Amino acid sequence: MINQIKKEFLKYSNPSKARHSSRFFKTGKGEYGEGDIFLGITMPQIRGVVKRYYKDTPLKDLLYFIQSKYHDYRMFGLLCLVYKYEKAKTEEERKEIYDIYMSNTKYINNWDLVDITAPKIVGEYLKDKERNILYTFAKSKDLWKQRISIISTFTFIRNNYFKDTLSISEILVNHEHDLIHKAVGWMLREVGKKDIDVEEKFLKKYYKTMPRTMLRYAIEKFPEEKRQKYLKGEI
């Protein structure tokens, strides 16, 4: 099965797109995606291969792709986990998929890999369970675990539960990295779509000191007059 899937990907590989992706995902020395390698396969193409193969590909074979040096392969493997999770019929199946995901976080090492998969596996699995692992991730020194911790709460937000989003946002509110500023701001904005008062209560406490990018993401959908007041510190 592994070789068959690799042949599929070989058909789509595009060196020009690979170079573009390497620049877009910041793979240069000292950048957040340093050393990552792309085959130049588009997301629609990857999703097409996922739909054709996820049902019949054993979890042990997916580890080959999840742990690959190629970004495109990792995306394929993780998306297969998402599809398998959504189709799982038992708690045992869901736990096995969740455990595989959480034991391979060192390979979930760019923002697209996190954003597309964490809410649909981590968030879904923890929806009715204790969530200490998210706080452990948030307090770690690992950028991608930190992003997983906040982005996973998107599932809770969709279910009108905001406590973990706000608590993890507090942990990360003074983070130094732009990718965390964007992630926290995005999740705060999603909270505001559900309950603007909850978001503004948080913002009024932190908006003068939080990173500017985080604030801009959080207030993006506000009426322009109110948005300007936050930006000018006049709330």
C-alpha positions as CSV (number, residue, x, y, z in Angstrom):
1,M,0.0,0.0,0.0
2,I,2.8,2.4,0.9
3,N,4.5,2.0,-2.5
4,Q,1.2,2.4,-4.3
5,I,0.5,5.7,-2.5
6,K,4.0,6.9,-3.2
7,K,3.5,6.3,-7.0
8,E,0.3,8.4,-6.8
9,F,2.3,11.3,-5.3
10,L,5.0,10.9,-7.8
11,K,2.5,11.8,-10.5
12,Y,1.7,15.1,-8.8
13,S,5.2,16.2,-7.8
14,N,6.0,19.7,-9.1
15,P,9.5,21.2,-8.5
16,S,8.2,24.7,-9.2
17,K,5.4,24.5,-6.6
18,A,7.8,22.8,-4.2
19,R,10.1,25.9,-4.4
20,H,7.2,28.2,-3.8
21,S,6.0,26.1,-0.8
22,S,9.5,26.1,0.7
23,R,9.5,29.9,0.6
24,F,5.9,30.2,1.8
25,F,6.4,27.9,4.8
26,K,9.6,29.5,5.8
27,T,12.1,26.6,5.5
28,G,15.3,28.7,5.4
29,K,17.9,28.6,8.1
30,G,16.6,30.0,11.4
31,E,13.0,30.2,10.1
32,Y,10.2,28.3,11.8
33,G,10.0,25.6,9.1
34,E,13.8,25.2,8.8
35,G,14.8,22.1,6.8
36,D,11.3,21.0,5.7
37,I,11.1,19.5,2.2
38,F,8.2,19.8,-0.2
39,L,7.3,17.7,-3.2
40,G,5.1,20.5,-4.6
41,I,1.7,18.7,-4.3
42,T,-1.4,20.8,-3.9
43,M,-3.9,20.4,-1.1
44,P,-6.7,19.3,-3.5
45,Q,-4.4,16.7,-4.9
46,I,-3.4,15.5,-1.4
47,R,-7.0,15.3,-0.3
48,G,-7.8,13.3,-3.5
49,V,-5.2,10.7,-2.6
50,V,-6.5,10.7,1.0
51,K,-10.1,9.9,-0.1
52,R,-8.9,7.1,-2.3
53,Y,-6.7,5.4,0.2
54,Y,-7.5,6.3,3.9
55,K,-10.0,3.4,4.4
56,D,-7.7,0.7,3.3
57,T,-4.4,2.0,4.6
58,P,-3.5,0.5,8.0
59,L,-2.6,2.8,10.8
60,K,0.9,1.3,11.0
61,D,1.4,2.2,7.3
62,L,0.3,5.8,8.0
63,L,3.2,6.2,10.4
64,Y,5.5,5.9,7.4
65,F,3.9,9.0,6.0
66,I,3.4,10.9,9.2
67,Q,7.1,10.5,10.1
68,S,8.4,11.4,6.6
69,K,10.8,14.1,5.8
70,Y,8.4,15.3,3.1
71,H,5.8,17.8,4.2
72,D,3.3,16.5,1.6
73,Y,3.5,13.0,3.0
74,R,3.0,14.2,6.6
75,M,-0.1,16.1,5.5
76,F,-1.4,13.0,3.8
77,G,-0.8,10.8,6.8
78,L,-2.4,13.2,9.2
79,L,-5.4,13.8,7.0
80,C,-5.9,10.1,6.8
81,L,-6.0,10.0,10.6
82,V,-8.7,12.8,10.5
83,Y,-10.8,10.8,8.1
84,K,-10.4,7.6,10.0
85,Y,-11.2,9.4,13.3
86,E,-14.4,10.8,11.7
87,K,-15.5,7.3,10.6
88,A,-14.5,5.5,13.8
89,K,-17.3,3.6,15.4
90,T,-15.9,2.9,18.8
91,E,-14.1,4.8,21.6
92,E,-11.2,2.3,21.3
93,E,-10.7,3.3,17.7
94,R,-10.8,7.0,18.4
95,K,-8.4,6.6,21.3
96,E,-5.9,4.7,19.2
97,I,-6.0,7.5,16.5
98,Y,-5.7,10.2,19.2
99,D,-2.7,8.4,20.8
100,I,-0.9,8.0,17.5
101,Y,-1.4,11.7,16.8
102,M,-0.2,12.8,20.3
103,S,2.9,10.5,20.2
104,N,3.9,12.0,16.8
105,T,3.7,15.7,17.5
106,K,7.3,16.3,16.6
107,Y,6.3,15.6,13.0
108,I,3.3,17.9,13.2
109,N,5.7,20.8,12.7
110,N,4.1,23.5,10.7
111,W,1.0,25.6,11.1
112,D,-1.0,24.1,8.3
113,L,-0.4,20.6,9.7
114,V,-1.6,21.8,13.1
115,D,-4.6,23.9,11.9
116,I,-6.1,21.3,9.6
117,T,-5.9,18.4,12.0
118,A,-5.7,19.4,15.7
119,P,-9.3,20.4,16.2
120,K,-10.6,17.4,14.4
121,I,-8.6,14.9,16.4
122,V,-7.3,16.4,19.6
123,G,-10.2,18.8,20.1
124,E,-12.8,16.1,19.3
125,Y,-11.3,13.5,21.5
126,L,-11.0,15.8,24.5
127,K,-14.4,17.3,24.0
128,D,-15.8,15.2,26.9
129,K,-12.6,14.5,28.8
130,E,-10.1,16.3,31.0
131,R,-7.7,18.6,29.1
132,N,-4.6,18.8,31.2
133,I,-2.5,17.8,28.2
134,L,-3.4,21.0,26.4
135,Y,-2.1,23.1,29.4
136,T,1.1,21.0,29.4
137,F,1.6,21.7,25.7
138,A,0.8,25.4,26.2
139,K,3.5,25.7,28.9
140,S,6.1,23.7,26.9
141,K,8.9,25.3,24.9
142,D,7.8,23.6,21.7
143,L,6.2,26.1,19.3
144,W,4.0,23.4,17.6
145,K,2.8,21.9,20.8
146,Q,1.8,25.4,21.9
147,R,-0.1,26.0,18.7
148,I,-1.8,22.6,19.0
149,S,-2.9,23.6,22.5
150,I,-4.7,26.7,21.4
151,I,-6.0,25.5,18.0
152,S,-7.4,22.3,19.5
153,T,-9.8,24.5,21.5
154,F,-11.6,25.5,18.2
155,T,-13.7,22.4,18.7
156,F,-14.7,23.6,22.2
157,I,-15.6,27.0,20.9
158,R,-17.9,25.5,18.3
159,N,-19.7,23.8,21.1
160,N,-20.0,27.1,23.0
161,Y,-17.4,26.3,25.6
162,F,-14.8,29.0,26.0
163,K,-13.0,28.4,29.3
164,D,-10.0,26.5,27.9
165,T,-9.5,28.9,25.0
166,L,-9.4,31.8,27.4
167,S,-7.1,30.1,30.0
168,I,-4.6,28.9,27.3
169,S,-4.7,32.4,25.7
170,E,-3.7,33.8,29.1
171,I,-0.7,31.4,29.2
172,L,0.3,32.4,25.6
173,V,-0.7,36.1,25.7
174,N,2.9,37.3,26.0
175,H,4.4,34.7,23.7
176,E,7.3,35.9,21.5
177,H,6.4,34.2,18.2
178,D,4.2,35.6,15.5
179,L,2.6,32.2,14.8
180,I,1.3,32.1,18.3
181,H,0.1,35.7,18.2
182,K,-2.0,34.8,15.1
183,A,-3.3,31.6,16.6
184,V,-4.4,33.1,19.8
185,G,-5.9,36.1,18.1
186,W,-7.8,33.8,15.7
187,M,-9.3,31.7,18.5
188,L,-10.3,34.9,20.4
189,R,-12.0,36.1,17.3
190,E,-13.9,32.8,17.1
191,V,-15.0,33.2,20.7
192,G,-16.3,36.6,19.8
193,K,-18.4,35.2,17.0
194,K,-20.2,33.1,19.6
195,D,-20.2,35.6,22.5
196,I,-18.8,39.0,21.9
197,D,-19.0,39.9,25.6
198,V,-16.8,37.0,26.6
199,E,-14.2,38.0,24.1
200,E,-14.3,41.7,25.1
201,K,-13.9,40.9,28.8
202,F,-10.7,39.1,27.9
203,L,-9.5,41.9,25.6
204,K,-10.2,44.7,28.1
205,K,-7.8,42.9,30.5
206,Y,-5.0,42.3,28.0
207,Y,-5.4,44.4,24.8
208,K,-3.0,47.1,25.9
209,T,-0.1,44.7,26.5
210,M,-0.8,41.8,24.1
211,P,1.2,41.6,20.8
212,R,-0.2,43.9,18.2
213,T,-0.7,41.0,15.7
214,M,-2.7,39.1,18.3
215,L,-5.0,42.1,18.9
216,R,-5.5,42.7,15.2
217,Y,-6.6,39.2,14.6
218,A,-8.9,39.2,17.6
219,I,-10.7,42.4,16.6
220,E,-10.7,41.8,12.9
221,K,-14.5,41.5,12.7
222,F,-15.3,44.4,15.0
223,P,-17.1,47.5,13.7
224,E,-14.5,49.9,12.4
225,E,-15.1,52.5,15.1
226,K,-14.7,50.0,17.9
227,R,-11.7,48.4,16.2
228,Q,-9.9,51.8,16.0
229,K,-10.6,52.4,19.7
230,Y,-8.9,49.2,20.6
231,L,-6.0,49.9,18.4
232,K,-5.6,53.4,19.9
233,G,-6.0,52.2,23.4
234,E,-9.2,54.2,24.0
235,I,-11.5,51.4,25.3
